[in-house]
Structure formats: structure tokens, C-alpha cells
Amino acid sequence: GSVATIALPDYAYGDTVRCQIVKPDGNMYNVQELDDNHDEFISKVPSTNCAVLVNVTSEKVIGKWMLISEGFELSG
């Protein structure tokens, strides 16, 4: 298998309020709540607010993935 990274950039002057991943089977997970025991195929990238690693070890992970980020950016 291989590992794929799915990421959205952090806001330059703001914060990510919510980050969700939608798997090919339609199940949606809050990325901030993922831990090592949550799902055998996905894990949170700890150095960013909205990124996951997808461990491609089965045909179950083949398909359309969607990463959704909600946040705000401050303007000057």
C-alpha cells in the first residue's frame, strides 16, 4: 500500500474552526477528533489544522474523498 496526504492550507491570519473528511462510503469525521484508534485508513497530520494521511491498504479507500475546512481570516 501507499500513503496519500490530503491537506488544505492554514489561514494566514485567522484560525480553522472545523475540518472534516468525507470518505468514499459517505461517512464524515471531524479531523480534530481523529486519534490512532479511530480509523484504520485515516490519521490526522499533527503539524497542521486541516490535513489527513490516507493509508491505501484496501480497495475500501479507493474513490472520492473530500476535505472540508471552515474558518476565519482577520483583515487589517
DRENSEKE-508371 format. One line per 2 residues: number of its first residue (from 0); their letters; for each residue z negated, x negated, y of C-alpha. Coordinates in steps of 0.05 Angstrom, whole numbers. Layout:
// residues N
NUM> a> Z X Y; ...
***
This chain:
// residues 76
0> gs> 0 0 0; 3 -18 73
2> va> -37 -1 136; -8 33 197
4> ti> -42 36 265; -35 99 307
6> al> -61 89 378; -60 119 448
8> pd> -77 74 507; -145 79 540
10> ya> -147 107 611; -147 51 662
12> yg> -197 84 709; -228 141 670
14> dt> -250 159 601; -227 192 537
16> vr> -264 257 527; -235 275 459
18> cq> -189 242 408; -165 280 347
20> iv> -120 262 289; -79 314 252
22> kp> -59 294 181; 5 316 146
24> dg> -34 371 109; -54 401 176
26> nm> -127 381 174; -154 357 242
28> yn> -210 307 252; -248 283 313
30> vq> -235 207 313; -301 191 346
32> el> -337 222 287; -300 184 233
34> dd> -340 137 190; -326 95 128
36> nh> -343 153 81; -305 208 119
38> de> -235 200 91; -204 151 43
40> fi> -140 145 83; -161 141 156
42> sk> -212 100 194; -228 92 268
44> vp> -208 28 305; -275 9 337
46> st> -247 -30 396; -212 30 428
48> nc> -226 103 445; -166 134 410
50> av> -137 96 352; -139 100 276
52> lv> -117 59 217; -79 96 163
54> nv> -85 66 94; -19 82 59
56> ts> -41 83 -14; -15 150 -36
58> ek> 42 199 -24; -11 245 7
60> vi> -7 205 72; 69 209 78
62> gk> 90 258 131; 79 277 204
64> wm> 15 251 236; -6 270 306
66> li> -58 236 351; -84 278 409
68> se> -123 249 468; -158 287 524
70> gf> -189 251 582; -191 239 656
72> el> -168 186 704; -200 174 771
74> sg> -155 165 831; -170 128 895
***
